[in-house]
């Protein structure tokens, strides 16, 4: 069995009347007319629903009794009074419907505005967090640069272990290492290492005690002293200059070559 809305819609279409024309003649809002035909008129009092159906039925020339359950036609006093009642009911229904629709639209507009403002707030917070993070990174980078600048030791002209022989950098490293002159027993053993590039030193021992392990950075120089023996390894033998008791030693290997188990004692320099 067809619903009330479907029957009214069928009658309207058979008469070739559009919803816009019904809206102009009855002054019932277009959304309410669509809701009546789709049987989806909700959130409206049954009294107002019956009123809209009554107006719509009369416009289509149909008896409201056939579409509205338990419908009773009010008693007519005069034709003028009946017309006035109709206009009053229609105006009342239209006003209520308009108020309902206006209230719904205002709520929808408020929701849209709320979501829009929330989106703007989120974007602003994201940009603010990004700016703060960037500022923190910049300050950290500046502090690291300052720390590195303060920790770099200037090359002393008076320290013989920090003299770099420029000519030695142009000499092709020999395949085999040359023995260093014997260290003088009176003054012990003194080893100086100057890094022309970063060089990893796995270990460095003086008289059996491990005193250094790590990367000797480019431009840095270090000096170690021992009484009897110095043992160490080089991860990149071709980028460092060695001095034993003030005498320069040719590179112990090529650039990128690792040389292990280097020993300097009173007999000289040797590798295991």
Long-range contacts (C-beta under 8 A, 24 or more apart in sequence): 3-39, 4-36, 4-39, 4-53, 4-67, 4-68, 5-36, 5-37, 5-38, 5-39, 6-37, 6-39, 7-67, 8-36, 8-37, 8-56, 8-57, 8-60, 8-62, 8-67, 9-37, 11-60, 11-62, 12-37, 12-60, 15-60, 17-60, 22-56, 22-59, 25-59, 26-55, 26-56, 26-59, 26-90, 27-90, 27-94, 28-52, 28-55, 28-56, 28-93, 28-94, 28-97, 29-94, 29-97, 29-98, 29-101, 31-101, 32-97, 32-101, 43-100, 44-97, 44-100, 48-93, 48-96, 48-97, 51-89, 51-90, 51-92, 51-93, 52-93, 52-97, 54-89, 55-89, 55-90, 55-93, 152-219, 152-220, 153-220, 153-221, 155-219, 155-221, 159-221, 159-223, 160-192, 160-243, 160-246, 161-190, 161-192, 161-194, 161-221, 161-223, 161-243, 161-246, 162-192, 162-194, 162-221, 163-243, 163-248, 164-194, 164-196, 164-241, 165-241, 165-248, 168-241, 168-248, 168-250, 168-251, 169-196, 171-250, 173-237, 173-238, 173-250, 173-251, 173-252, 173-253, 173-254, 173-255, 174-250, 177-250, 177-252, 177-253, 177-259, 177-269, 177-271, 178-249, 178-250, 179-268, 179-269, 179-270, 180-244, 180-247, 180-249, 180-264, 180-268, 180-269, 181-244, 181-245, 181-247, 181-268, 182-266, 182-267, 182-268, 183-244, 183-245, 183-264, 183-265, 183-266, 183-268, 184-245, 185-266, 187-245, 188-225, 188-226, 188-227, 188-228, 189-225, 189-226, 189-227, 189-228, 189-229, 189-230, 189-244, 189-245, 189-264, 189-265, 189-266, 190-223, 190-224, 190-225, 190-244, 190-245, 190-246, 191-223, 191-224, 191-225, 191-226, 191-230, 191-232, 191-242, 191-243, 191-244, 191-264, 192-221, 192-222, 192-223, 192-242, 192-243, 192-244, 193-221, 193-222, 193-223, 193-240, 193-241, 193-242, 193-243, 194-220, 194-221, 194-240, 194-241, 194-243, 195-219, 195-220, 195-221, 195-239, 195-240, 196-239, 196-240, 196-241, 197-236, 197-239, 197-255, 198-236, 198-239, 199-234, 199-235, 199-236, 199-237, 199-239, 199-240, 200-234, 200-235, 200-236, 201-232, 201-233, 201-234, 201-235, 202-233, 202-235, 202-260, 203-231, 203-232, 203-233, 204-230, 204-231, 204-232, 205-230, 205-231, 205-232, 206-230, 216-240, 226-264, 228-265, 228-266, 229-263, 229-264, 229-265, 230-263, 230-264, 230-265, 231-261, 231-262, 231-263, 231-264, 232-262, 233-258, 233-259, 233-260, 233-261, 233-262, 234-258, 234-259, 234-262, 244-269
